[in-house]
Amino acid sequence: MIDLAEFGIHEGISEVIVTTLSVNGVPNAAPVGLHKKDGRLFFRLFNSKTLDNVLSRPVACANIVDDPVLFVRSALSDMDSGDFEFVDGFPVLNEALAWIRFRCECKKGEKISVVELSPVSCAVTSLTVRPVNRGFNAVIEALVDATRYVVFGGQKYLDRIGYYDKLVGKCGGGREMEAMRLLYELIGE
Ligand SMILES: Cc1cc2nc3c(=O)[nH]c(=O)nc-3n(C[C@H](O)[C@H](O)[C@H](O)COP(=O)(O)O)c2cc1C
């Protein structure tokens, strides 16, 4: 029996990087919210490579990651094959602090699909301690807006990203600064 509390997964939404495998065997990674509510575990997925992969091969791995650059790369670009390692034939991120693999049951919707999750295996590879850092949190908020900006466009997203960028400048470290530099590069701003 896998105890998700040991992975810091509690009620609410935990931001993880989900790895999946395409029908052609190509690994993919993208940030996704892992929902835990009333005993249920699920993803809510917009149309994306992650959804295509889960529909064709109903397995997904939630990688727990604390590197802001990895979040930016996986959200806004294709990862390199060297970013992945395969465990029992399924991709996980080399840099994951821990991962949980799930069997998936998809309820396909027109815009949003709900993917119910059952844990099947897991591993912890690092016990890094990380205090709350507002710069890191600001990168994540900016990145959510960046993923909307690349789909919808609009000044309001750029304004919000600018606000979070200032917070990163105040509270972040080198990795958060690098993440914001890359974010702006990948959205073409
Ligand atoms: C912190 C964060 C959380 C996200 N959560 C979700 C989510 O729960 N569901 C979703 O469909 N997209 C979510 N996204 C957006 C996807 O990561 C983004 O659309 C990504 O480009 C999809 O990549 P893919 O086509 O390789 O699957 C999130 C993005 C960020 C930065």
The ligand as an SDF file (V2000), in Angstrom:
LIG
                    3D

 31 33  0  0  0  0  0  0  0  0999 V2000
    2.3930   24.7020  -12.4510 C   0  0  0  0  0  0  0  0  0  0  0  0
    1.6340   24.2440  -13.6760 C   0  0  0  0  0  0  0  0  0  0  0  0
    0.5440   23.4170  -13.5220 C   0  0  0  0  0  0  0  0  0  0  0  0
   -0.1800   22.9630  -14.6430 C   0  0  0  0  0  0  0  0  0  0  0  0
   -1.2480   22.1420  -14.4500 N   0  0  0  0  0  0  0  0  0  0  0  0
   -1.9130   21.6680  -15.5170 C   0  0  0  0  0  0  0  0  0  0  0  0
   -3.0170   20.7750  -15.3310 C   0  0  0  0  0  0  0  0  0  0  0  0
   -3.3810   20.4190  -14.2050 O   0  0  0  0  0  0  0  0  0  0  0  0
   -3.6430   20.3100  -16.4430 N   0  0  0  0  0  0  0  0  0  0  0  0
   -3.2510   20.6700  -17.7120 C   0  0  0  0  0  0  0  0  0  0  0  0
   -3.8590   20.2030  -18.6770 O   0  0  0  0  0  0  0  0  0  0  0  0
   -2.2080   21.5250  -17.9040 N   0  0  0  0  0  0  0  0  0  0  0  0
   -1.5450   22.0270  -16.8480 C   0  0  0  0  0  0  0  0  0  0  0  0
   -0.4940   22.8870  -17.0380 N   0  0  0  0  0  0  0  0  0  0  0  0
   -0.1410   23.3000  -18.3970 C   0  0  0  0  0  0  0  0  0  0  0  0
    0.7180   22.2490  -19.1240 C   0  0  0  0  0  0  0  0  0  0  0  0
    1.8930   21.9470  -18.3960 O   0  0  0  0  0  0  0  0  0  0  0  0
    1.1400   22.8180  -20.4970 C   0  0  0  0  0  0  0  0  0  0  0  0
   -0.0040   23.0570  -21.2780 O   0  0  0  0  0  0  0  0  0  0  0  0
    2.1130   21.9240  -21.2370 C   0  0  0  0  0  0  0  0  0  0  0  0
    2.6530   22.6550  -22.3220 O   0  0  0  0  0  0  0  0  0  0  0  0
    1.4920   20.6440  -21.7700 C   0  0  0  0  0  0  0  0  0  0  0  0
    2.5420   19.9250  -22.3890 O   0  0  0  0  0  0  0  0  0  0  0  0
    2.3390   18.5940  -23.2430 P   0  0  0  0  0  0  0  0  0  0  0  0
    1.6140   18.9800  -24.5260 O   0  0  0  0  0  0  0  0  0  0  0  0
    3.7570   18.1320  -23.4900 O   0  0  0  0  0  0  0  0  0  0  0  0
    1.5440   17.6360  -22.4210 O   0  0  0  0  0  0  0  0  0  0  0  0
    0.2130   23.3670  -15.9460 C   0  0  0  0  0  0  0  0  0  0  0  0
    1.3210   24.2080  -16.0960 C   0  0  0  0  0  0  0  0  0  0  0  0
    2.0180   24.6520  -14.9730 C   0  0  0  0  0  0  0  0  0  0  0  0
    3.2040   25.5480  -15.1640 C   0  0  0  0  0  0  0  0  0  0  0  0
  1  2  1  0
  2  3  1  0
  2 30  2  0
  3  4  2  0
  4  5  1  0
  4 28  1  0
  5  6  2  0
  6  7  1  0
  6 13  1  0
  7  8  2  0
  7  9  1  0
  9 10  1  0
 10 11  2  0
 10 12  1  0
 12 13  2  0
 13 14  1  0
 14 15  1  0
 14 28  1  0
 15 16  1  0
 16 17  1  0
 16 18  1  0
 18 19  1  0
 18 20  1  0
 20 21  1  0
 20 22  1  0
 22 23  1  0
 23 24  1  0
 24 25  2  0
 24 26  1  0
 24 27  1  0
 28 29  2  0
 29 30  1  0
 30 31  1  0
M  END
$$$$
